[in-house]
Amino acid sequence: MGGVHGKDRDLSQTKTEVVLRVDASAFGARHDQFEMRLDAFLAHHLSWRSRSSVQELVRDGFVLVDGSTPDKPNGSGAPAMDTRPGRKLRHGSTVVVVIPEPLRAPVTSADPGGVVVLHEDPAVLVVDKPPGMPVHPSGRYLSDTLIQRVHAIYGAGYELEQGGAPRLAHRIDKDTSGIVVIGRHPEAHMELRRQFEQREVEKEYLALVWGLPQKDGGAIEFPIGQSRVSRIDLKMAVMADGAPCRTEWRVVERGRDCALVACKPITGRQHQIRVHLSAIGHAIVGDKLYGPDDALFEKSLEGTLDERDLELLGLPRQALHAHRIVFRTPHGGARLEVSAPLPRDMSDYLDERR
């Protein structure tokens, strides 16, 4: 695959551009028959970014394309801007990704800036993500993300070649705090992803919910699908023809008007815990999408939440915390269990209601 200019690379330095050359054999195709969309090619290389985020990079002019192919080795000369995400690439084409200034990692010291390392070995990094921090750049959150901080601390900068920077093995929402597992090299990342996809990873979340559950625990098995009535595309809902779903839960502590519950998602649907808890009448404190009114979610995007809205929410973010995880280490298969303590905002809220 293509690489960054220069043989000896200082991995502590942020790269300003990355050169990628299209090789059909890497995708199992014949050179003379290969064709691929530009956004799909970039999504393959920039796996830590979402497809829509990659398309924004192209449309915003941060991607240059040279149409060189074996039959036209000189192509069109120097790579030129092409703002069409669907532009077709051929074997031999050259793509240059210019890293825009806002995407460069803001952390330059060994201080991860609020990201606590819970476990570290040559293959795996487990961190405690603070609330309010996106795990990777997407949409309007292009800077100061978890993966950027990890890249800055662990010396990989924005090395986008195969085999460079640490990669997320899974994701949690921006406002959800707690454990995130990261593979430090490609083999570790692939094995960790396999464990998550095969549901071999045991996860437990802590949530502060409105009201006091009558039972001490149980299982919620409502099927979930994309909501057909909400204006918000990403909102999920319980529906008869949804995907099978199971969440096991138990009460950890009861307050005056809220409870701390532990939840184990047996399946891994989008927003599963939030949807299930809301469906049994115990929405998560601070949840703008599944709480008292999803109009609060739209107001939060616009930055127009007022004091009354915040009082209604209880907390400015959903009180959901990835508390505990159990998986097998990629380098030996040993069982590894890691936990992250309840964050200050959730513990303070609970203290006030004991």
N, C-alpha and C positions, 0 to 999 in steps of 0.2 A: 504494500500500500504506500501511498504518498507519505511524506514526512515533512517536518519543519526544516527550514534551511539550516545547513550546518551539521557537521558530523558530531562534534563535541557540544552537547547542549547543557546549558546551565538551567537545571530544572527549577531553580528557585526564582527564576525571572519569568514574568508574565509575557506570553507571546502576543505580538500585535497582529500576526497573520499566520494562517496555516494553509499549506498547499496540499491538496488531495488529488491524486490521479486515479482516473476510473479504470479499473481492471476487471474485465468481464469474468475472468477465471475465478476471482474471489467470490463470485455469485453463482458459480457452476454453469456459466453460459459460454457459448462460442463467441469469439471476438467479432465475427462478421454479422452475428444476429443479435447482439446485445443492445438493449435500449432501456433506459431507466429515467424516471422523473427526477428532476433536481432535488425536490424536497424529500423524496424517499431516500435518495443517496445521502443527503446530509443527515437525515434522521438516523441512518445506519451508523454514521461516524460520530454524531453528536448525541449519543444515546441518553445522556443526562438531561437533554432538553426535550420538551414536548414537540409533537409534529406542528402544532399551530405556532409555537414559538419559532421554530425553524422557518416556517413560511413568512413570519414577520421579518426575520433577518433578511430573507431574499427580497421581499417587497421594499424594505427600507434601504436597500442598496449596499448591504454589507457582504454580498457574495458576488464574486467575479467569475466569469466562465470563459474559457478558451475552447473553441470548437475543434481543436486538433484531434485527428483520428489517424490510424495507420495509413489510409489512402490519401490523407491531406495532412502530412506531418507538420506543416507550418501553420495550419489552422487559420485563424483570423488575426494572427499576430499576438500582441499582448492581451492578457485576459481583460474582458470588458464587463461592465455591469449588465446584468440581466435580471429584471425584477419579476420574472414569471416563475413561480414555484413549480409549475407543471412543465417547464422547458425540458426537452428530452436530451439526455446525455448518451454518448456513444463510447465504446472502448477507446481509450487513449485521450479522452477529454481531460482537461485540467480545471479544477475548481479551487478558487482561493477564497478562504473565509477570513474576513477582516474582523478582528475582535473589537467591537465598539467599546469606547471608554467606560460606560456605566457597567459593563459586564466584568471588568477586571476586579479581582478580589481585593476588598478594602483592607484586609488584615495583613500586616507585614511583619508582625512579631510572632513570638511563640505563644501568645495569648489568644485562645480561640474566641474570645469576646462573648462569654456567656454560654458557650457550648462545652459542657462537661464531658470528659472522656471517662466512660464507665469500664471499658475493657479494651485492651490493645495487645495484639500479637502480630507476627509478620504477615498474617493473611487477613485478619479481621479487625475492624474498628467498630466499637459500639459507643454511641454518644447519647447524651441527654439533651434533646433539642428544646430550647426555650419556646414558650408560646409566642405567636406573632411572627415567627421566622419561616419563610417558605423553604422547602427542602431543595428546590432547584429553580433556576430562572424560568419564568413563563409569564405570558400576558404582560401585566404592568409591573410585575415584581422581577426586575432584571438584575438588581444588585443586592449585595449583602444577604445571600442565601446560604443555607447550610453547606451545600456542596462546594461553594466558592470558598468558604472559610476553611473547610477541610483541605481543599487544594492548596490554599495559601500556607497552611501550617505544615502540611506533609510534603511540600516541595515539588509538587507536580505541576504547579501553575495551571496553564490551560493547554497542556499536552493532549491533543485530540487524536493522536495515532492509536491504533489498536495496541493495547498493552501499557498505556501510560497511567493516567490519573485514577485514583480510587473512585469507585462507582457505588451508588445506592443499590442495596439489595431489595428495597421496598420503599414505600412512601407513607407519610402521614400528612394530614391537612395542616395548613399554615397555622391555624389557631390551636391545634392539638399539640400538647407538649409531650415530651418523653422520648422513649427509646427509638433510635434509628440504627440499623445495622448496615455497615459499609464494607464492601470487598476491596482489599488493598491492591489486588492484581487480578487480571482477567480470569484465571482459573478459579480463584476464590469467589469472585463475583458470580461466575456461572453456577458454581455449586450452591451458593447461598440462594440464588434466584430459583434454582431447581427445588430446593427445600420449601421455599415459600409457595411456589406454584403447585407443588404436590401436597400442600397442606401438612407438611411434616413439622412445621414450626408451631410451638405453643405460645400463644400471646394472651396477656391479661391486661385489661385497661381498668383504670379507676375513673368513675364519673360522679359528679355531684348532680343529683336530680331533684326536681321540685316534688314536694309531697313526701309522705311516708308510706312506703309499700306495705301492704297488709301481710304479705308473706316474707319469709326470710331469704327466699331465693327460688330459682326455678329455671325453666328454659323457654325461650321465645322462638317460635318456628313459623312466623308469618312470612310468606313469599314476598319478594321485593322486586319492583321494576321502576322504570322512569315514570314520574308523575305525569298524568294526562291533563291535569287541571291547573297546574301552576304555570305562571309565566316564566319561571326560572328553569332553564334547560337542565341544569345539573341536579335539580331536586328529585329525590327518589320517594317512593311511597309503597305502602303495603297494598298488594293487589292479587286477586285470585290467580291470574295467569303469569305472575312474576316468577323469578328464579327461586328455587328452594333455598332456605336460609335458616340458620340456627345460631342463637346466642344464649349461652349459659350465664346466669347472674346470681349474685348473692349480696345481701346487705352486709356491709362492713361496720357501719356506724349510722345511728339515727340522730338528727338534730331536731330543732323545734319545728321547722317547716321544710326541711330538706334531708336527704340521706346520701351517704357515700356508699356506692355500690361497685363491686368488682365484676367485670364482664369478660367472658372468654368467647370471642367470635370463632365458632367452629367452621363456618364458611367465611368467605372474604368478599362480600358484596360492598359496593360503594355506599359509604355512610351507614353501614349496617347497624352499628350500635346505636347511633343517633336516631335512626328510623324506628328501630325496635323499642327503645325506651320510650320514645314519644307515643308509640302505638299502644302501650299499656298504661298510658296516662302519667308517665313520669319523665317528661322531657328534660334534657340536660340544661342546667343553669347556664345562661349566657348564649344558648344556641339561637342564632338569628334566623336559621333556615327551618328548623323543626320545633321551634318554641312557640311563643304566643302569637306571632304574626310574621309570616315570611316577608312582609313589606319592610321589616327591619333589616333584612339582608340587602335589599335594594338601597335602602338609606345608608347602610354601612359602606357600600360600594361608592356612593356619591359623597360620602364624608359628611352627611347631614344628620347623624344621630344626635339628639339633644339629651338633656338631663333626664327628662321623663322616660325616654327610650332606654337609657342606661339603667334607670331604676327598675324598669319593667324586666330587663334582661337579668339583673342581679350581678353579673360580671360582664366585662366588655368582650369576652371571648367564651366559646363553649368550654365548660369545665370538664374536659376529657383529657386523660393523661395515659400514655402508653407506659405502663408501670413495670411489667415483667415479660421476659421473653426466654424461651428455651429452644436451642437448636444444636446441631452437630457441627463441630469445627471442620472446615474444609480440608485441613491438613492432617487429620488423624481420625476424625469421626467421634471424638470424645464429646460427651454431653456438656454443654455450656449453658448455665443459667445466669441471667443478668437482670437486675432490678434497678429502678430509678425512683427516688423518693418523691412524695407528693410535692408539687411546686408551691411556692409561697402564697400565690394568690388563692389557690384552692384551700390550702390549710388555714389561712387567715379567715376565709369566708366560713369555713366549717367551725372554727373556734368561736366566731361571733354568734353562732347559732347552737352551741352546745347547751 
